[in-house]
Amino acid sequence: MLRYIFFIILVTHGLIHMMGFAKAFSMANMPQFKSPVPRRVGAIWLFAAMLFLIAAGGFIFKKEYWPVVAVFAVVVSQVIIILSWKDARFGTVGNLIIFVVAVSVWGKNYFESQFIHDVKMYIDGYNPPPGDLLTEADIQSLPPPVQHYLKYSGAVGKPKVKNLSMAFDGELRGKAKDWFPFTSVQYDFFDDPTRLFFIKGQMYGLTVPGYHDYQHGKAKMNIRLFGLIPVIHRAGAKMDKTETVTY
C-alpha cells in the first residue's frame, strides 16, 4: 500500500511541475503563479517534471537507478521553487518526502551492494579441480553414523560440496522487546571458511539492514538504519571465536 502511495506522490509531484512550464509558455492560465515565469525557467520546470516521472517509472518497476534520478529531480525542483518561492514554496514538502525516501533506499542498496560484491568475489573465484569427488577414504575419520548417512544420501562418489546458500525468514527480538519480522540470505564457502549473512529487519515500519560476515578468521556485524546510520557494529577476538560455532 505504501509503495503505491509513494508512486502516486512521485507522479503527482512531477505533473504539478508541468504547471510552471505551461505558465511560462502561455499554454494555460495558471492563477497559482501570480508572478510571471520566464521561458528558460519554464523549461527547467519541464525538465524537473520529466525527471520525477522517470523516477516514478523506475520506482514502480524496481529499477536500481530511480533513487539517483529522484534526488537529482529534487535538487533541480528545489532550485526553481526557490526562484518562485512565493508561488511554489509548498512544493518543498513534496521534495522533502521524496528526498528522504530516495536517500534511504539508495543507502540500503549501497549497503547491500557490499554483501553482493563479497558473494560474487567468492563465487567467481571458485574453480574446483576436475574429478574432485567425495570418496570413502575422505570420510573414514568421521563417526560411523555420519559415514552411514553420507553413503545413504548418495553423497559418496559425487562432487564435493564447496559452498551453499540459503534464504529464510522469521522473527527476532531483543531482550524484553517486541518481535519484528526479517528476511535473510546466507552464503557459506568451505575451502576458506567463510560465512556471508545479510538480513533485512522491519522495525516500526522501517527496514533495518544488517551484514554479518566471517572472512579469513575475522568476524564482524554491521547493522545500519536505512543502510546509512550505524545502529550496531561489533568486531574483535571474542566475536572471531564465537563465529566459528555459528559457521
N, C-alpha and C positions, 0 to 999 in steps of 0.2 A: 504493500500500500504506500509506504513512504517513498519507495522508488518511483512510483508513478506521480506522486505529488511533486517530487523534485523535478521530474521530467517536464511537468506542466509549468513549473516555475521557470525553468530554462527557456522553454518555448515562448511563454507569455512575455518574459523579460526581453527576449530577442525581438518579438513583434512590436513591443512598445517602442523600441529604438527606431522602428520604421517611421514613427510619427515625426521625429526630428528630421529625417530625410524628406518626408512629404512636405513639411513646413518649409524647408529650405528651397525646394524646387516647385513650390506653389501647386502641389498636386492635390491638396485638400486643405480645407480650413481647419486649423488646429488651434482652438482657443486656449488650449493648455499652455501654449507658448505665447506669452504676452510680448516678448521681445523678438525681434527678427533673428533668423538663423542664417548665417552666411552659407553659401553653397558648399564651400570647402569643408565647413563644419558638418553640413548635412551629409556629405559623402562619408565622413567619419562615422556618423550615426548609422549609416547603411552598413559600413564595414563591421561595426560592432554587432549589429543585428545578425549579420551572416556568421560571425564567429560564434555567437550564442546558439544559433540554430545548428551549426556544425557540431558544437559541443553536445547539444541535446541528442543529435543523431548518434554520436559516438557513445554517449552515456547509455541510451536505451538498447544499443546493440553491443554493449560491453566491450568497446574498443579501448585499448590502453592509452590512446592519445588524448581522450576527452578532457582529463583534468588540466593538462597543459594548455589546451585551446581555451578552456573556460577561464583560467587565470589570466591569460592574455586578453581575453574579451573583457574581463572585469577591469583590467588596467586601462584599456582603451576607453571603455564606457565611463569610468570614473573621471578621466581627463575631460571628456566632453560634458559630463554632468557639472564639473566644476566651472567650465566655461559658460554653462547656462544654469547656474546654481539656483537662482530664484524660481525658475520654472521646472527644473528637473531634479532638485535635491533629494526627493523621496526615492529616487532610483538607487540611492546609496544603500538603502535597506536590502533591496534585491541583490545588489552586488556583494554585500557583506555575507548574505546567506550562501550564495553561490561560491564565494571565495573560500569560506570555511569548509564547505563540503568537498570542494575540489582539492584543496590542500590536504585535507585528512585522507582522501582516497589516494592521492599521489604519494603521501607519506607511507601508507600501508603497502602500496605497490612497490615502492622503492625498498622498503624494509624486507619484503618477501623476496625481492629480486636477489638479495644476498644469499638466501637459502637456495633459490633456484640455481644460482651460479655455482654454489658449492656442490649441489647434486650433479649438475651437468659435468663439472670437472671430474668427479669420481667415475661417472658413467663413461665419459669419453676416454678416460684413462684405463678402462677395463679391457685388457687384451689377454684372455685366457689361452694358455697353450693348447694346441690341438691334442685331442685324446686324453685330456685331464679328467679321467673318470674315477669315481669312488670304488675302491676295491676292498675286498675282505681284509687285506693286510692293513688298510688305513684305519679300520675300526677295531682292531684286535685289542687295543688298550682301553676300550670303552667297557662299561659294565655290561654283563650279559643281557639284561633286559633291553638296554639301548641297542646292542648289536642285533638282538632279535627283532626289535621294532624296525630298524633300518632295513633289514632283509625283508621283513614282511611288507613294508611300504613300497618296496621295489627300488629303493634309492641306490643299492649296490649295482654297479655297472652303468650308472647314469652319470652325466657330467656333475662335477662338484658344484654345490651352491656357493656362489661368491658374494651375492648380495640379495637383498629383498626389500620390498616396500610394502607398506600397509597404510590404510586410511581408516579412520574411525571417528565416532562422535560420542558424546556423553555429557556428563555434568561434573562440575568441580565446585569446590567451595573452600574458603579459608576457615580458620578456626573461629567458631561462633558466628559465621556469616552465612548468608543465603546461598543456595546453589545457583550456578549460572551455566548455560549450555556452551558447548565448544565443539569445534570440528578440528581435525588434525591430520597430518600426513607425516610419515616417518620413512627414512631410508637408512638401512644398515649395510655396511660393507665389511667383509671379513678378513681379507688379506692384510689390510692395515686397519685394525679395529676402529670403526667409525660409526657414529650414530648422529643423524641429522633429523631433528624433530621440529616441525613448525605447527603452531597452534593458533587458532582464532577463537577467542572467547567473546561472548556477548554479555556486557555488564552495563546495566542502566541504559539499555538501548544503544550502546556504543560498542564498536568492535575493538578489542584489545589484542593485537597480535603478539606472539612470543616466539623466539627462536632459541632452541636449546640444542647445543651441538657438543659432540665429543670427537675431537680430531687430534691425532698424534699424541695421545695420552693426556690431553688437556680438555677440560670441560668448562662450559660457561652457559649461563642462562640470561637472556636479554628480553624483557617484556616492555613494550612501549605503547602508550596511548596514541592512537592514530598512526602508529609506526614512527612517531616523531619524538614524543615526550617520554623520557625514561621513567618507568614505574618500578621495575626490579632489575637489578644487574648483579649476578653472582658469578664468582670465579675463585680459583685458589686450590691449594693442595687437597683440602678436605673434599671439595667437590670433585676433584680429579679421581679420588679413590672411590667415593660413593657411586660415581657414574659407571665404574666397571661392573657394579652389581646390576644396575639398570640395563647396561649393554648386554 
